[in-house]
């Protein structure tokens, strides 16, 4: 049932974009592909958003997060990290702490605990008032334990735009 609704939405967004491409419709098209597990097409649409609407200040941070997650779920780790770096550089680095926590989660999910720990240490040092600092402090305190804790870390995501 849910898949049918998503496929219907997908068709509507595709028709909308053929008529007039808007940032919201393109982002929603990417999200529809993402929810259907079609990460390659989600990547294509999020990338198209970045190339056409990079000045959309409200949506571009979310697009980069979803793009990184889609790359991660598609097994394209280097591209996922590149998207997170671009996300962290937006608006003079206002999202840098959020990008770092997502990078840390990505590295942890990939089994690279040393790199994940270094990202958490960077958050703790550079962003002491960040809302991600508690997570960083907990991971640093338990540095002898594996950092990956579950499937939520397979594809790093956050539900909000960031900590600022």
N, C-alpha and C positions, 0 to 999 in steps of 0.2 A: 504494500500500500504506500509506504513512505517512498519507495523507489519510483513508483508510478508518478507520484506528485513531483519528485525531483526531475524526472524525465520531462514531464509536462512543463515545469518551470524552465528547464533548459531550452525547450523549443520556443517558449515565449521570449526568453532573453535573446536567443539567436535572431528571432524575427525583429525584435526591437532594435538590435544593433545593426541589422541590415537596413532598417529605415533611418535611424539616426543613432550613431554611437555616442552614448553618454557614459561618464565615469561610473555611475551607479549601476547601470545595466551591464557594463563590461566586468565590473567587480563581481556582481551577482552571477554572471555567467561562469566566471572562474570558480566561484564558490559552489555552484551547482555541480560542475565537473568534480570538484574536490570531494564533495559529499557523496558522490557516486563512486568514488575511488578511482576515477580516471585522472590520475595525477599528471600525466603527460599533457592532456588538454588543459588542465587547470594551470600548469606552468605556462603553456602557450598564451592563455588569456591574461594571466597576471603579468607576464612579460610584455604583452601588447599594451596593457594598462600603463606600465612603467614607461614605455616608449612614447605613448600618446598623451598621458595625463600626469606626468611627473610633478607638475605644479599644483596638483590637488592636495593641498596640505592636510585636509582632514582624513582622506582615504589612503594616501600613499604609505603611511606607517603600517596600516593594517594589511595593505597589499604585500609589502615586503615580508611581513610576518607569515602570511599565508603562502607566499612564494617559497620562503625558506622551508616551511613545513612540507609543502608539496614536493620540493626537491628531496628533502630528507626521506619522505615516504617512498619516493621513486628510487631511492638508493644513490642519489647524486649528492654525496656529502660535500664535495668541494664547492659545488654551486650553492648548496644550502648555506654554507659558511660565508660565501661571497654575498649572498642576499642579506644575511645578518649584519655583515660589515657595512653594507650600504644603508641598512636600516639604522644602525648606530650612528652613522654620520649625518643623518637628516637633521635639519634645523639646528645646525651648529652643535650636534651631539646631544641634544635634549633626551634622546632615547637610548643613549649609550649604555646605561645600567641595565635596561631591559634587554638590549641586544646581547650584553655580556652574559646575563643569566640564561638566555636561550642558547648561546654558544656553549656554556658550561653544561647544560642539559644535553645538548647534542653530543658533545664529547663523551659525557658519561654514558649515554645510551650506546655509543659506539665502542665502549670499553676502554676509552682513553682517559683513565682517571687522573693521570698527572696533568693533562691539559685542562680537564674540567676543573680540577683543584686550582690551577693557576688562574683561571677565569674567576672563580669564586674569590680568590685572594685579591684579585684586581678590584672586584666590586667592593670588598671590605675596606680596602685601602683608599680607593678613589671616590667612593660614594657612600660615606658613613651614614648618611641620612636617607639612603634609598630604601624603598619598601622591600627590595630584594635582599637587603643586608641580613635580615634574620635567616633567610634560607642559606645565604653564603656562610654565615657564622656557624650554622648547624652542620653544614657539609665540611667546613674546615675543622670543626671540633671532632668530627667522626672520620677524619681522613684515612684511617686504617680500614674503614669499611668501603665496599664498592659504592660508588656514588649513584649509579642507576638504581631506581627503586621501583620501577614499573613501566607499564606500557605508555603512560603519559609522557615519558621521556623519549619515546621512539621518534617522535616528531615534535620538536620543541614549539610550543605555542603559549600564548598568554591570552586571557580573555579580554583584556583592556589594552588601550594604546600604549600605556607605559606608566612608569612611576613618577612622572613629572606632571 
